[in-house]
Amino acid sequence: MHDIDGEMRRLSTAEEFLEYFGVNYLQSVVNVNRLHILKRFGQYIARHKFREGGSDETRSEYRALLERAYQDFVESDAVSEKVFKVFNDASGIRTVSVDTLRAALAERNSGI
C-alpha cells in the first residue's frame, strides 16, 4: 500500500478520491452521498485483504473498492445502506399507536 497511502492522505473530498482512482461518477449522486461513499470505502478497505504486489495492483484494488462503495449508493440510498450509526439506531425505533397512547393516558388519569 506504499506511496498510495501517502497520496490518499492528501485527498479530502469524495470527488478527489473518485478522480484520483479514475472512477466515473454522477455529481448528483456524490452531492447526496459523499460522506456515505467515503465511509463505506473505509469499511471496505478495513475488511479487504490486499494482495502482495506493486503499487499498480494495490491501486487497482483500492479503485475496485471505491467503485463498489460508489455503486452502493447509485443502486440504493443512505437509509437503506445504514453506513452511519444514526441510520442503524433509527431502524430500531419502535412506534406506538395513538390509540395505545390514549388508553395509557386514560388509565393514568383514572388513578388520580
MARPA-481043 format. One record per atom (N, C-alpha, C, O): chain; residue in three letters; atom name; x, y, z; residue number from 0. Coordinates in steps of 0.2 Angstrom, whole numbers. Example, Ala and Ser with C-alpha at 12.3 -4.5 7.8 and 13.67 -1.06 7.14 Angstrom:
BEGIN
A | ALA | N | 66 | -28 | 39 | 0;
A | ALA | CA | 62 | -22 | 39 | 0;
A | ALA | C | 66 | -16 | 39 | 0;
A | ALA | O | 71 | -17 | 42 | 0;
A | SER | N | 64 | -11 | 35 | 1;
A | SER | CA | 68 | -5 | 36 | 1;
A | SER | C | 64 | 0 | 39 | 1;
A | SER | O | 67 | 6 | 40 | 1;
This chain:
BEGIN
A | MET | N | 4 | -6 | 0 | 0;
A | MET | CA | 0 | 0 | 0 | 0;
A | MET | C | 4 | 6 | 0 | 0;
A | MET | O | 2 | 12 | 1 | 0;
A | HIS | N | 10 | 6 | -1 | 1;
A | HIS | CA | 16 | 10 | -1 | 1;
A | HIS | C | 14 | 18 | -2 | 1;
A | HIS | O | 11 | 20 | 2 | 1;
A | ASP | N | 16 | 20 | -8 | 2;
A | ASP | CA | 15 | 28 | -9 | 2;
A | ASP | C | 8 | 30 | -10 | 2;
A | ASP | O | 6 | 35 | -9 | 2;
A | ILE | N | 4 | 25 | -12 | 3;
A | ILE | CA | -4 | 26 | -12 | 3;
A | ILE | C | -7 | 29 | -6 | 3;
A | ILE | O | -11 | 34 | -6 | 3;
A | ASP | N | -5 | 26 | 0 | 4;
A | ASP | CA | -7 | 28 | 6 | 4;
A | ASP | C | -5 | 36 | 7 | 4;
A | ASP | O | -10 | 39 | 10 | 4;
A | GLY | N | 1 | 37 | 6 | 5;
A | GLY | CA | 3 | 44 | 7 | 5;
A | GLY | C | -1 | 49 | 2 | 5;
A | GLY | O | -3 | 55 | 4 | 5;
A | GLU | N | -2 | 47 | -4 | 6;
A | GLU | CA | -6 | 51 | -9 | 6;
A | GLU | C | -13 | 52 | -7 | 6;
A | GLU | O | -16 | 57 | -7 | 6;
A | MET | N | -16 | 46 | -4 | 7;
A | MET | CA | -23 | 46 | -2 | 7;
A | MET | C | -24 | 51 | 4 | 7;
A | MET | O | -29 | 54 | 5 | 7;
A | ARG | N | -19 | 52 | 8 | 8;
A | ARG | CA | -19 | 56 | 14 | 8;
A | ARG | C | -20 | 63 | 12 | 8;
A | ARG | O | -23 | 67 | 16 | 8;
A | ARG | N | -18 | 65 | 6 | 9;
A | ARG | CA | -19 | 72 | 4 | 9;
A | ARG | C | -26 | 73 | 1 | 9;
A | ARG | O | -28 | 79 | -1 | 9;
A | LEU | N | -30 | 68 | 0 | 10;
A | LEU | CA | -36 | 69 | -3 | 10;
A | LEU | C | -41 | 70 | 2 | 10;
A | LEU | O | -41 | 67 | 8 | 10;
A | SER | N | -46 | 74 | 1 | 11;
A | SER | CA | -51 | 76 | 6 | 11;
A | SER | C | -58 | 75 | 4 | 11;
A | SER | O | -63 | 73 | 8 | 11;
A | THR | N | -60 | 76 | -2 | 12;
A | THR | CA | -67 | 76 | -4 | 12;
A | THR | C | -68 | 70 | -8 | 12;
A | THR | O | -64 | 66 | -11 | 12;
A | ALA | N | -74 | 68 | -8 | 13;
A | ALA | CA | -76 | 62 | -12 | 13;
A | ALA | C | -74 | 62 | -19 | 13;
A | ALA | O | -72 | 58 | -22 | 13;
A | GLU | N | -75 | 68 | -22 | 14;
A | GLU | CA | -73 | 70 | -29 | 14;
A | GLU | C | -66 | 68 | -30 | 14;
A | GLU | O | -64 | 66 | -35 | 14;
A | GLU | N | -62 | 71 | -25 | 15;
A | GLU | CA | -55 | 70 | -26 | 15;
A | GLU | C | -53 | 62 | -26 | 15;
A | GLU | O | -49 | 60 | -30 | 15;
A | PHE | N | -56 | 58 | -22 | 16;
A | PHE | CA | -55 | 51 | -22 | 16;
A | PHE | C | -57 | 48 | -28 | 16;
A | PHE | O | -53 | 44 | -31 | 16;
A | LEU | N | -63 | 50 | -30 | 17;
A | LEU | CA | -66 | 47 | -37 | 17;
A | LEU | C | -61 | 49 | -43 | 17;
A | LEU | O | -60 | 44 | -47 | 17;
A | GLU | N | -59 | 55 | -43 | 18;
A | GLU | CA | -55 | 57 | -48 | 18;
A | GLU | C | -48 | 54 | -48 | 18;
A | GLU | O | -45 | 52 | -53 | 18;
A | TYR | N | -45 | 53 | -42 | 19;
A | TYR | CA | -38 | 50 | -41 | 19;
A | TYR | C | -38 | 43 | -44 | 19;
A | TYR | O | -34 | 41 | -47 | 19;
A | PHE | N | -44 | 39 | -42 | 20;
A | PHE | CA | -44 | 32 | -44 | 20;
A | PHE | C | -47 | 31 | -51 | 20;
A | PHE | O | -48 | 26 | -53 | 20;
A | GLY | N | -49 | 37 | -54 | 21;
A | GLY | CA | -52 | 36 | -61 | 21;
A | GLY | C | -59 | 33 | -61 | 21;
A | GLY | O | -61 | 29 | -66 | 21;
A | VAL | N | -63 | 34 | -56 | 22;
A | VAL | CA | -70 | 31 | -55 | 22;
A | VAL | C | -75 | 36 | -58 | 22;
A | VAL | O | -75 | 42 | -56 | 22;
A | ASN | N | -78 | 34 | -63 | 23;
A | ASN | CA | -83 | 39 | -66 | 23;
A | ASN | C | -89 | 39 | -61 | 23;
A | ASN | O | -91 | 35 | -58 | 23;
A | TYR | N | -92 | 45 | -61 | 24;
A | TYR | CA | -97 | 47 | -56 | 24;
A | TYR | C | -102 | 52 | -58 | 24;
A | TYR | O | -100 | 56 | -63 | 24;
A | LEU | N | -108 | 52 | -56 | 25;
A | LEU | CA | -113 | 57 | -57 | 25;
A | LEU | C | -112 | 62 | -51 | 25;
A | LEU | O | -112 | 60 | -45 | 25;
A | GLN | N | -112 | 68 | -52 | 26;
A | GLN | CA | -111 | 73 | -47 | 26;
A | GLN | C | -117 | 73 | -42 | 26;
A | GLN | O | -117 | 74 | -36 | 26;
A | SER | N | -123 | 72 | -45 | 27;
A | SER | CA | -129 | 72 | -41 | 27;
A | SER | C | -129 | 66 | -36 | 27;
A | SER | O | -132 | 67 | -31 | 27;
A | VAL | N | -126 | 61 | -38 | 28;
A | VAL | CA | -125 | 55 | -33 | 28;
A | VAL | C | -121 | 57 | -27 | 28;
A | VAL | O | -122 | 56 | -21 | 28;
A | VAL | N | -115 | 60 | -29 | 29;
A | VAL | CA | -110 | 62 | -24 | 29;
A | VAL | C | -113 | 68 | -20 | 29;
A | VAL | O | -111 | 68 | -14 | 29;
A | ASN | N | -116 | 72 | -23 | 30;
A | ASN | CA | -119 | 78 | -19 | 30;
A | ASN | C | -123 | 75 | -13 | 30;
A | ASN | O | -123 | 78 | -8 | 30;
A | VAL | N | -127 | 70 | -14 | 31;
A | VAL | CA | -131 | 67 | -9 | 31;
A | VAL | C | -128 | 62 | -4 | 31;
A | VAL | O | -130 | 62 | 2 | 31;
A | ASN | N | -123 | 59 | -7 | 32;
A | ASN | CA | -120 | 53 | -3 | 32;
A | ASN | C | -112 | 54 | -2 | 32;
A | ASN | O | -109 | 49 | 0 | 32;
A | ARG | N | -110 | 59 | -2 | 33;
A | ARG | CA | -102 | 60 | -2 | 33;
A | ARG | C | -99 | 57 | 4 | 33;
A | ARG | O | -95 | 53 | 4 | 33;
A | LEU | N | -102 | 58 | 10 | 34;
A | LEU | CA | -99 | 55 | 16 | 34;
A | LEU | C | -101 | 48 | 17 | 34;
A | LEU | O | -96 | 44 | 20 | 34;
A | HIS | N | -106 | 46 | 15 | 35;
A | HIS | CA | -108 | 39 | 15 | 35;
A | HIS | C | -103 | 35 | 10 | 35;
A | HIS | O | -101 | 29 | 12 | 35;
A | ILE | N | -102 | 37 | 4 | 36;
A | ILE | CA | -97 | 34 | 0 | 36;
A | ILE | C | -90 | 33 | 3 | 36;
A | ILE | O | -87 | 28 | 3 | 36;
A | LEU | N | -88 | 39 | 6 | 37;
A | LEU | CA | -81 | 38 | 9 | 37;
A | LEU | C | -81 | 34 | 15 | 37;
A | LEU | O | -76 | 30 | 16 | 37;
A | LYS | N | -86 | 34 | 19 | 38;
A | LYS | CA | -87 | 29 | 25 | 38;
A | LYS | C | -87 | 22 | 23 | 38;
A | LYS | O | -83 | 18 | 25 | 38;
A | ARG | N | -91 | 21 | 18 | 39;
A | ARG | CA | -91 | 14 | 15 | 39;
A | ARG | C | -85 | 12 | 12 | 39;
A | ARG | O | -83 | 6 | 13 | 39;
A | PHE | N | -81 | 16 | 8 | 40;
A | PHE | CA | -75 | 15 | 6 | 40;
A | PHE | C | -70 | 13 | 11 | 40;
A | PHE | O | -66 | 8 | 11 | 40;
A | GLY | N | -70 | 16 | 17 | 41;
A | GLY | CA | -66 | 15 | 23 | 41;
A | GLY | C | -68 | 8 | 26 | 41;
A | GLY | O | -63 | 4 | 28 | 41;
A | GLN | N | -74 | 6 | 26 | 42;
A | GLN | CA | -76 | 0 | 28 | 42;
A | GLN | C | -74 | -6 | 24 | 42;
A | GLN | O | -71 | -11 | 26 | 42;
A | TYR | N | -74 | -5 | 17 | 43;
A | TYR | CA | -72 | -10 | 13 | 43;
A | TYR | C | -64 | -11 | 13 | 43;
A | TYR | O | -62 | -16 | 13 | 43;
A | ILE | N | -61 | -5 | 14 | 44;
A | ILE | CA | -53 | -6 | 15 | 44;
A | ILE | C | -51 | -9 | 21 | 44;
A | ILE | O | -47 | -14 | 21 | 44;
A | ALA | N | -55 | -8 | 27 | 45;
A | ALA | CA | -54 | -11 | 33 | 45;
A | ALA | C | -55 | -19 | 33 | 45;
A | ALA | O | -51 | -23 | 36 | 45;
A | ARG | N | -59 | -21 | 29 | 46;
A | ARG | CA | -61 | -28 | 28 | 46;
A | ARG | C | -57 | -32 | 23 | 46;
A | ARG | O | -57 | -38 | 23 | 46;
A | HIS | N | -54 | -28 | 18 | 47;
A | HIS | CA | -51 | -31 | 12 | 47;
A | HIS | C | -44 | -34 | 14 | 47;
A | HIS | O | -40 | -30 | 18 | 47;
A | LYS | N | -42 | -39 | 11 | 48;
A | LYS | CA | -35 | -42 | 12 | 48;
A | LYS | C | -32 | -40 | 5 | 48;
A | LYS | O | -33 | -44 | 0 | 48;
A | PHE | N | -27 | -36 | 6 | 49;
A | PHE | CA | -24 | -34 | 0 | 49;
A | PHE | C | -18 | -39 | -2 | 49;
A | PHE | O | -15 | -42 | 2 | 49;
A | ARG | N | -18 | -40 | -9 | 50;
A | ARG | CA | -13 | -45 | -11 | 50;
A | ARG | C | -6 | -42 | -11 | 50;
A | ARG | O | -5 | -35 | -11 | 50;
A | GLU | N | -1 | -46 | -11 | 51;
A | GLU | CA | 6 | -43 | -11 | 51;
A | GLU | C | 7 | -42 | -18 | 51;
A | GLU | O | 5 | -45 | -23 | 51;
A | GLY | N | 10 | -36 | -19 | 52;
A | GLY | CA | 12 | -34 | -26 | 52;
A | GLY | C | 14 | -27 | -26 | 52;
A | GLY | O | 15 | -24 | -21 | 52;
A | GLY | N | 15 | -24 | -32 | 53;
A | GLY | CA | 17 | -17 | -33 | 53;
A | GLY | C | 11 | -12 | -32 | 53;
A | GLY | O | 5 | -14 | -30 | 53;
A | SER | N | 13 | -6 | -33 | 54;
A | SER | CA | 8 | -1 | -32 | 54;
A | SER | C | 2 | -1 | -37 | 54;
A | SER | O | -3 | 1 | -35 | 54;
A | ASP | N | 4 | -4 | -43 | 55;
A | ASP | CA | -2 | -4 | -48 | 55;
A | ASP | C | -7 | -9 | -46 | 55;
A | ASP | O | -13 | -7 | -47 | 55;
A | GLU | N | -5 | -14 | -43 | 56;
A | GLU | CA | -10 | -19 | -40 | 56;
A | GLU | C | -14 | -16 | -35 | 56;
A | GLU | O | -20 | -17 | -34 | 56;
A | THR | N | -11 | -13 | -30 | 57;
A | THR | CA | -14 | -10 | -24 | 57;
A | THR | C | -19 | -5 | -26 | 57;
A | THR | O | -24 | -4 | -24 | 57;
A | ARG | N | -16 | -1 | -31 | 58;
A | ARG | CA | -21 | 5 | -34 | 58;
A | ARG | C | -27 | 2 | -37 | 58;
A | ARG | O | -32 | 5 | -36 | 58;
A | SER | N | -26 | -4 | -40 | 59;
A | SER | CA | -32 | -7 | -44 | 59;
A | SER | C | -37 | -9 | -39 | 59;
A | SER | O | -43 | -9 | -39 | 59;
A | GLU | N | -34 | -12 | -33 | 60;
A | GLU | CA | -39 | -15 | -28 | 60;
A | GLU | C | -42 | -9 | -24 | 60;
A | GLU | O | -48 | -9 | -23 | 60;
A | TYR | N | -39 | -4 | -23 | 61;
A | TYR | CA | -42 | 2 | -20 | 61;
A | TYR | C | -47 | 5 | -25 | 61;
A | TYR | O | -53 | 7 | -22 | 61;
A | ARG | N | -46 | 5 | -31 | 62;
A | ARG | CA | -51 | 8 | -36 | 62;
A | ARG | C | -57 | 4 | -36 | 62;
A | ARG | O | -63 | 6 | -36 | 62;
A | ALA | N | -56 | -3 | -36 | 63;
A | ALA | CA | -62 | -8 | -36 | 63;
A | ALA | C | -66 | -7 | -30 | 63;
A | ALA | O | -72 | -7 | -30 | 63;
A | LEU | N | -63 | -6 | -24 | 64;
A | LEU | CA | -67 | -4 | -18 | 64;
A | LEU | C | -70 | 2 | -18 | 64;
A | LEU | O | -76 | 3 | -16 | 64;
A | LEU | N | -67 | 7 | -21 | 65;
A | LEU | CA | -71 | 14 | -21 | 65;
A | LEU | C | -76 | 13 | -26 | 65;
A | LEU | O | -82 | 16 | -25 | 65;
A | GLU | N | -75 | 10 | -32 | 66;
A | GLU | CA | -81 | 9 | -36 | 66;
A | GLU | C | -87 | 6 | -33 | 66;
A | GLU | O | -92 | 7 | -34 | 66;
A | ARG | N | -85 | 0 | -29 | 67;
A | ARG | CA | -90 | -3 | -26 | 67;
A | ARG | C | -94 | 1 | -21 | 67;
A | ARG | O | -100 | 1 | -21 | 67;
A | ALA | N | -90 | 5 | -17 | 68;
A | ALA | CA | -94 | 10 | -12 | 68;
A | ALA | C | -98 | 15 | -16 | 68;
A | ALA | O | -104 | 16 | -14 | 68;
A | TYR | N | -96 | 17 | -21 | 69;
A | TYR | CA | -100 | 22 | -25 | 69;
A | TYR | C | -106 | 19 | -28 | 69;
A | TYR | O | -111 | 22 | -27 | 69;
A | GLN | N | -105 | 13 | -31 | 70;
A | GLN | CA | -111 | 9 | -34 | 70;
A | GLN | C | -116 | 8 | -28 | 70;
A | GLN | O | -122 | 7 | -30 | 70;
A | ASP | N | -114 | 6 | -22 | 71;
A | ASP | CA | -119 | 5 | -17 | 71;
A | ASP | C | -124 | 11 | -17 | 71;
A | ASP | O | -130 | 9 | -15 | 71;
A | PHE | N | -122 | 17 | -18 | 72;
A | PHE | CA | -127 | 22 | -17 | 72;
A | PHE | C | -130 | 25 | -24 | 72;
A | PHE | O | -134 | 29 | -24 | 72;
A | VAL | N | -127 | 22 | -29 | 73;
A | VAL | CA | -131 | 23 | -36 | 73;
A | VAL | C | -137 | 18 | -36 | 73;
A | VAL | O | -142 | 20 | -38 | 73;
A | GLU | N | -136 | 12 | -33 | 74;
A | GLU | CA | -141 | 7 | -33 | 74;
A | GLU | C | -146 | 7 | -27 | 74;
A | GLU | O | -151 | 4 | -27 | 74;
A | SER | N | -144 | 11 | -22 | 75;
A | SER | CA | -148 | 11 | -16 | 75;
A | SER | C | -148 | 18 | -13 | 75;
A | SER | O | -146 | 23 | -17 | 75;
A | ASP | N | -149 | 19 | -6 | 76;
A | ASP | CA | -149 | 25 | -3 | 76;
A | ASP | C | -146 | 25 | 4 | 76;
A | ASP | O | -145 | 19 | 6 | 76;
A | ALA | N | -144 | 30 | 7 | 77;
A | ALA | CA | -141 | 31 | 13 | 77;
A | ALA | C | -145 | 27 | 19 | 77;
A | ALA | O | -142 | 24 | 23 | 77;
A | VAL | N | -151 | 28 | 19 | 78;
A | VAL | CA | -156 | 25 | 24 | 78;
A | VAL | C | -155 | 17 | 23 | 78;
A | VAL | O | -155 | 14 | 28 | 78;
A | SER | N | -156 | 15 | 17 | 79;
A | SER | CA | -156 | 8 | 16 | 79;
A | SER | C | -149 | 5 | 18 | 79;
A | SER | O | -148 | -1 | 21 | 79;
A | GLU | N | -144 | 8 | 16 | 80;
A | GLU | CA | -137 | 6 | 17 | 80;
A | GLU | C | -134 | 6 | 24 | 80;
A | GLU | O | -130 | 2 | 26 | 80;
A | LYS | N | -137 | 11 | 28 | 81;
A | LYS | CA | -136 | 11 | 35 | 81;
A | LYS | C | -128 | 11 | 37 | 81;
A | LYS | O | -126 | 7 | 41 | 81;
A | VAL | N | -125 | 16 | 33 | 82;
A | VAL | CA | -117 | 16 | 34 | 82;
A | VAL | C | -116 | 19 | 41 | 82;
A | VAL | O | -111 | 17 | 45 | 82;
A | PHE | N | -120 | 25 | 43 | 83;
A | PHE | CA | -118 | 28 | 49 | 83;
A | PHE | C | -123 | 26 | 55 | 83;
A | PHE | O | -129 | 23 | 54 | 83;
A | LYS | N | -121 | 26 | 61 | 84;
A | LYS | CA | -124 | 24 | 67 | 84;
A | LYS | C | -131 | 26 | 67 | 84;
A | LYS | O | -136 | 23 | 69 | 84;
A | VAL | N | -132 | 33 | 66 | 85;
A | VAL | CA | -139 | 36 | 66 | 85;
A | VAL | C | -144 | 32 | 62 | 85;
A | VAL | O | -150 | 31 | 64 | 85;
A | PHE | N | -142 | 29 | 56 | 86;
A | PHE | CA | -147 | 25 | 52 | 86;
A | PHE | C | -148 | 18 | 55 | 86;
A | PHE | O | -154 | 16 | 55 | 86;
A | ASN | N | -143 | 15 | 59 | 87;
A | ASN | CA | -144 | 9 | 62 | 87;
A | ASN | C | -148 | 10 | 68 | 87;
A | ASN | O | -153 | 6 | 69 | 87;
A | ASP | N | -147 | 15 | 72 | 88;
A | ASP | CA | -152 | 17 | 78 | 88;
A | ASP | C | -159 | 18 | 76 | 88;
A | ASP | O | -163 | 16 | 79 | 88;
A | ALA | N | -160 | 22 | 70 | 89;
A | ALA | CA | -166 | 23 | 68 | 89;
A | ALA | C | -171 | 17 | 66 | 89;
A | ALA | O | -177 | 17 | 67 | 89;
A | SER | N | -167 | 12 | 64 | 90;
A | SER | CA | -171 | 6 | 62 | 90;
A | SER | C | -173 | 2 | 68 | 90;
A | SER | O | -178 | -2 | 67 | 90;
A | GLY | N | -171 | 4 | 74 | 91;
A | GLY | CA | -173 | 0 | 80 | 91;
A | GLY | C | -178 | 4 | 84 | 91;
A | GLY | O | -180 | 2 | 89 | 91;
A | ILE | N | -180 | 10 | 81 | 92;
A | ILE | CA | -186 | 14 | 84 | 92;
A | ILE | C | -192 | 10 | 84 | 92;
A | ILE | O | -194 | 8 | 79 | 92;
A | ARG | N | -195 | 9 | 90 | 93;
A | ARG | CA | -202 | 6 | 90 | 93;
A | ARG | C | -207 | 12 | 90 | 93;
A | ARG | O | -206 | 17 | 92 | 93;
A | THR | N | -213 | 11 | 86 | 94;
A | THR | CA | -218 | 16 | 86 | 94;
A | THR | C | -224 | 13 | 91 | 94;
A | THR | O | -225 | 7 | 92 | 94;
A | VAL | N | -227 | 18 | 93 | 95;
A | VAL | CA | -233 | 17 | 97 | 95;
A | VAL | C | -239 | 21 | 94 | 95;
A | VAL | O | -239 | 26 | 92 | 95;
A | SER | N | -245 | 17 | 94 | 96;
A | SER | CA | -251 | 20 | 90 | 96;
A | SER | C | -254 | 25 | 95 | 96;
A | SER | O | -253 | 25 | 101 | 96;
A | VAL | N | -258 | 29 | 92 | 97;
A | VAL | CA | -261 | 35 | 95 | 97;
A | VAL | C | -266 | 32 | 100 | 97;
A | VAL | O | -267 | 34 | 106 | 97;
A | ASP | N | -269 | 26 | 98 | 98;
A | ASP | CA | -274 | 23 | 102 | 98;
A | ASP | C | -271 | 20 | 109 | 98;
A | ASP | O | -274 | 20 | 114 | 98;
A | THR | N | -265 | 17 | 108 | 99;
A | THR | CA | -261 | 15 | 114 | 99;
A | THR | C | -260 | 21 | 119 | 99;
A | THR | O | -260 | 20 | 125 | 99;
A | LEU | N | -258 | 26 | 116 | 100;
A | LEU | CA | -256 | 32 | 120 | 100;
A | LEU | C | -262 | 35 | 124 | 100;
A | LEU | O | -262 | 36 | 129 | 100;
A | ARG | N | -268 | 35 | 120 | 101;
A | ARG | CA | -274 | 37 | 123 | 101;
A | ARG | C | -276 | 33 | 129 | 101;
A | ARG | O | -278 | 35 | 134 | 101;
A | ALA | N | -276 | 26 | 128 | 102;
A | ALA | CA | -278 | 21 | 133 | 102;
A | ALA | C | -273 | 22 | 139 | 102;
A | ALA | O | -276 | 21 | 145 | 102;
A | ALA | N | -267 | 23 | 138 | 103;
A | ALA | CA | -262 | 23 | 143 | 103;
A | ALA | C | -263 | 30 | 147 | 103;
A | ALA | O | -263 | 30 | 153 | 103;
A | LEU | N | -265 | 35 | 144 | 104;
A | LEU | CA | -266 | 42 | 147 | 104;
A | LEU | C | -273 | 41 | 151 | 104;
A | LEU | O | -273 | 44 | 156 | 104;
A | ALA | N | -278 | 38 | 148 | 105;
A | ALA | CA | -284 | 37 | 152 | 105;
A | ALA | C | -283 | 33 | 158 | 105;
A | ALA | O | -286 | 35 | 163 | 105;
A | GLU | N | -279 | 28 | 157 | 106;
A | GLU | CA | -278 | 24 | 163 | 106;
A | GLU | C | -274 | 27 | 169 | 106;
A | GLU | O | -276 | 27 | 174 | 106;
A | ARG | N | -270 | 31 | 166 | 107;
A | ARG | CA | -266 | 35 | 171 | 107;
A | ARG | C | -270 | 41 | 174 | 107;
A | ARG | O | -270 | 42 | 180 | 107;
A | ASN | N | -274 | 44 | 171 | 108;
A | ASN | CA | -279 | 49 | 173 | 108;
A | ASN | C | -284 | 46 | 178 | 108;
A | ASN | O | -286 | 50 | 182 | 108;
A | SER | N | -286 | 40 | 177 | 109;
A | SER | CA | -291 | 37 | 181 | 109;
A | SER | C | -289 | 36 | 188 | 109;
A | SER | O | -293 | 35 | 193 | 109;
A | GLY | N | -282 | 35 | 189 | 110;
A | GLY | CA | -279 | 34 | 195 | 110;
A | GLY | C | -278 | 40 | 199 | 110;
A | GLY | O | -275 | 40 | 205 | 110;
A | ILE | N | -279 | 46 | 197 | 111;
A | ILE | CA | -278 | 52 | 200 | 111;
A | ILE | C | -283 | 54 | 206 | 111;
A | ILE | O | -283 | 59 | 209 | 111;
